[in-house]
Amino acid sequence: MHFTIGAGYSELKNWDAARQSFEKAAELAPTNDAAAYNVALCLMHLSFDQDAASPKSNSLLMLAFFLCRKAQLGKERLERLLSD
């Protein structure tokens, strides 16, 4: 259900609402790679909206988020990794 809602918000380009829905979907199904990947895509789009001049760093953020979710490191671990 949350994944489908996130997909609908993505179609509308409501990236923050989509991110929230995909995060809930990933929380409820931690092995759902598609949900984690879509969270990363939403973060990339939100980052592009804030700083369109740095697409490389946005791609790295997306990749880092996806890999951390895949490895089940969790959001706190990801934030620590990105802040170092």
C-alpha positions as CSV (number, residue, x, y, z in Angstrom):
1,M,0.0,0.0,0.0
2,H,2.7,2.5,1.0
3,F,4.8,1.7,-2.1
4,T,1.8,2.3,-4.3
5,I,1.1,5.6,-2.6
6,G,4.7,6.6,-3.0
7,A,4.6,5.8,-6.7
8,G,1.5,8.0,-7.1
9,Y,3.3,10.9,-5.3
10,S,6.3,10.3,-7.6
11,E,4.1,10.7,-10.7
12,L,3.0,14.0,-9.3
13,K,6.6,15.0,-8.5
14,N,5.7,15.4,-4.9
15,W,9.1,14.1,-3.8
16,D,8.8,14.7,-0.1
17,A,5.5,12.9,0.2
18,A,6.8,10.1,-2.0
19,R,9.9,9.8,0.2
20,Q,7.8,9.4,3.3
21,S,5.6,6.7,1.7
22,F,8.6,4.8,0.4
23,E,10.4,5.0,3.7
24,K,7.3,3.5,5.4
25,A,7.2,0.8,2.8
26,A,10.9,0.1,3.4
27,E,10.3,0.0,7.1
28,L,7.5,-2.5,6.8
29,A,9.4,-4.6,4.4
30,P,13.2,-4.2,5.1
31,T,14.2,-6.5,2.2
32,N,12.2,-4.5,-0.4
33,D,15.1,-3.2,-2.5
34,A,12.6,-1.2,-4.7
35,A,11.3,0.8,-1.7
36,A,14.9,1.7,-0.6
37,Y,15.9,2.6,-4.1
38,N,12.8,4.8,-4.5
39,V,13.7,6.6,-1.2
40,A,17.1,7.3,-2.7
41,L,15.6,8.6,-5.9
42,C,13.3,10.9,-3.9
43,L,16.3,12.2,-1.9
44,M,18.1,12.8,-5.2
45,H,15.2,14.8,-6.6
46,L,14.8,16.8,-3.4
47,S,18.5,17.5,-3.5
48,F,18.4,18.6,-7.1
49,D,15.6,21.0,-6.2
50,Q,17.9,22.5,-3.5
51,D,21.2,22.4,-5.4
52,A,20.9,21.8,-9.1
53,A,24.6,22.6,-9.6
54,S,25.9,19.4,-8.0
55,P,24.4,16.3,-9.7
56,K,27.5,14.2,-9.0
57,S,27.1,14.6,-5.2
58,N,23.4,13.8,-5.6
59,S,24.2,10.6,-7.4
60,L,26.7,9.6,-4.7
61,L,24.0,10.3,-2.0
62,M,21.6,8.1,-3.9
63,L,24.1,5.3,-4.2
64,A,25.2,5.6,-0.6
65,F,21.6,5.5,0.7
66,F,20.7,2.5,-1.5
67,L,23.8,0.5,-0.4
68,C,23.3,1.3,3.3
69,R,19.6,0.3,3.1
70,K,20.6,-2.9,1.3
71,A,23.1,-3.7,4.0
72,Q,20.5,-2.8,6.7
73,L,22.8,-0.2,8.3
74,G,19.9,2.0,9.0
75,K,19.3,5.7,8.7
76,E,21.5,6.7,11.7
77,R,24.5,4.8,10.3
78,L,24.0,6.4,6.9
79,E,23.9,9.9,8.5
80,R,27.2,9.2,10.4
81,L,28.8,7.9,7.2
82,L,27.8,10.9,5.2
83,S,28.9,13.4,7.9
84,D,32.4,12.0,8.1
